[in-house]
Amino acid sequence: QKHGIANFKRFALRKAMGQRRNAARSSSPAQSLSRPTSPKLSSEITSEEFLAAERAAERGWLSSFVVSTYLKRPLLSISLSYPAIFAMGFGCSLCYGYCRPEKLPDPLRETARDASAAFFKAFDEMLSSDTMESLLNTTAQLKEVLDFQSLSVTGRFSNATSGWSGMLQNRTSFGVRDLFSIWKVQVPGISQVLGKKERVGVRLSRNGMAVKFPVVMVPGFITTGLEVWDGEECMKSYFRQRIWGTTTMLQSLMRNPDCWVRHLGLNATTGLDPLQQPHFNRSIRVRPAQGFESSDFFLGGYWLWGLMIEAFADIGYDLNSMQMAPYDWRLSFYNMEYRDRYFTKLRQQIETLKDMNGRKVVVVAHSLGGNIWHYFMQWVTHKVHVNWIHDHIESEVLVASPLLGLPKAYYSLLTGDNRDFANMGTFSAVIDHFYTSPMTRRSLWRTFSSLAMLMPQGGDKVWSESIIGMPLVQLGGRNLSVEEAYDLLAREGEVPADLQRIAAWLLKGVRLSHPADIEQQESEEPPEYSWGNALASVLPFAPKLRMYALNGFGTPTELTGAVESTGDDVELPRYSIDKGRYESGYLMGDGDYSCPVFSLGYMCHTGWQDEARNPARIPCTLKEYQDQKSTLMEKGTMRGGPASGDHIDILGNNELLQDVLTIASGGTVEGRVISGMPKVAKLIAEADGKGAR
């Protein structure tokens, strides 16, 4: 190494001498032509040049080659290369620190921890505020004002130059409108500008709408924040902070993915709290956040129920007239009551609101919340009183509730993969490597018993290829029946160990399609494994109850998954999505991105017309909201916009907000069915043999 450094020093000295000769010739061309310039001896090299050569030698031959190569490039190329070099160096440093943390010096490691904490604190401050949302809204408002001003100015200019129309043809209207036409935005009038600034609740309040019936809101799957109450050492600093929701979730996930997975998961045998490692003498306790803060926003300005809560507040609602009913969405419906007494608390919550307001309660449930609410109606009818629903509930409003299940839940449990991960492309490989592999995800998701409650229900009488137009599962290019698809996950005598706790649901409950399928004596109550299946359960006798199903449609939603057998269930799941087929492995149908349209609307449209399911003939109103695409500049937000039919963004749909407030204030909402769902509903009713009467 010393010999190489000495040789490199001599090479650097010779190079420096050559550079000085070239500089002398270029600075004095006349002298170079008249007489030769004597080369400067090595003893005449300045100390600065010698130090530069020595530093170049210490860098090593590879670094010196890179530096010398880039110094020969044009200035623009050099300036553009700096960010690339920085990014490569930063990435290599991160990879080295992540893969070989034990090799880092202690001072450097401590500095890295401090820098990481400062970064995440700044990141949390940025996302926990409404900075991004406000910026987009301000941009949209500024654009509207500029548009209005451009209309006014160009209008005056056109009037003032009407005699010059020939000379200024197609020029007098050019301005901000043409600039924003790139985004295909129509210029709004002043009434539209003022209307967009006014919230739905404010407008309805001005028109006389006010509080009437108290309201309880039941959130959906993964839309309730989860907090750490007791955990391992790696989670001690997150006491009562969110492991699901807010930026602390991202922080804990990126710092220690394995620790995060252990705390978010449940015990695969019991479906309850797991034990803490390494001593296994205490339980990990993760519990749902409480109040409106549990479900109003997920991450910074990413609203969930926030706009609906705000709309209710605009017409006069407060804590005494509306409440949120959050729950641990990982638990099975049975364990929600067993561990947290969730249904008991929900009953008491409704009874308290009724006593405080003197009126029955309106229940608004979203997504999985609608499935939970119908399980609750079975529970309270059989465990509390047969007339409890009739005495306490005015109306139920189901928003995007997949009462017949959804294929995404099945694919997640079978393969550890779904459309959301498939659409990530190359980035999914990064997640698989550094954070959660398909096997880890499948193991985690199988501990969420509630995910199994969202599996497609009803078997071949609902989900067969002859009804929905495509198979639920395609294995190796062969279309499977729904029963065969069920058997891939669990069959009699072959239920995976991590699904044994919900074997009754997988082998019986999910396959039922009608109350008549249940074998029971008249004096006995139906088995609890059937309570989560809307097709097989009977509504309470509550003739004064009013039911509404408000759903979005018009967004591609997965219906068929192409599956291949690739793993051994040790390193990789036995079945995986064949991403080389179709659209990343999926065939699409109509829905709200997560739920097929017939799963959202069949029970309200046709299923509850059957007296065996609805002995009191409770009326149900179905209203559909077609997803209307809008651009970023038009809607002023990164979300779906005020007319979205997306599964989550529909909670901010202006028309839906108006309808929900109308129901809560004692009004009525007219039904509207404009999708192709009735055709599928008719086929389901024919296959079931229990059509509308």
MOWORA-V258055 format. One record per run of one state. SS is the DSSP state (~ for helix, > for strand, _ for the rest). FROM is the first residue (numbers start at 0). TO is the last residue. Records with the same first field share a line. If there is no record, write none. Layout:
SS=FROM-TO, FROM-TO
This chain:
_=0-0, 27-27, 34-40, 44-45, 59-59, 71-73, 99-99, 103-104, 128-129, 160-160, 164-174, 183-188, 197-198, 206-212, 218-224, 230-231, 239-240, 244-245, 255-255, 264-273, 275-281, 283-283, 288-290, 294-295, 299-300, 303-304, 314-320, 324-331, 340-340, 357-359, 366-366, 383-386, 399-405, 415-417, 422-424, 434-436, 446-447, 452-458, 463-463, 468-471, 475-476, 479-480, 491-492, 495-495, 507-507, 511-513, 517-526, 530-544, 553-553, 565-573, 577-581, 583-584, 592-594, 605-605, 609-618, 626-630, 635-647, 652-652, 664-670, 672-675, 688-692
~=1-26, 28-33, 41-43, 46-58, 60-70, 74-98, 100-102, 105-127, 130-159, 161-163, 175-182, 189-196, 199-205, 232-237, 246-254, 256-263, 291-293, 305-313, 332-339, 341-356, 367-382, 387-391, 406-414, 418-421, 425-433, 437-445, 448-451, 459-462, 464-467, 481-488, 496-506, 508-510, 514-516, 527-529, 596-604, 606-608, 631-634, 648-651, 653-663, 676-687
>=213-217, 225-229, 238-238, 241-243, 274-274, 282-282, 284-287, 296-298, 301-302, 321-323, 360-365, 392-398, 472-474, 477-478, 489-490, 493-494, 545-552, 554-564, 574-576, 582-582, 585-591, 595-595, 619-625, 671-671
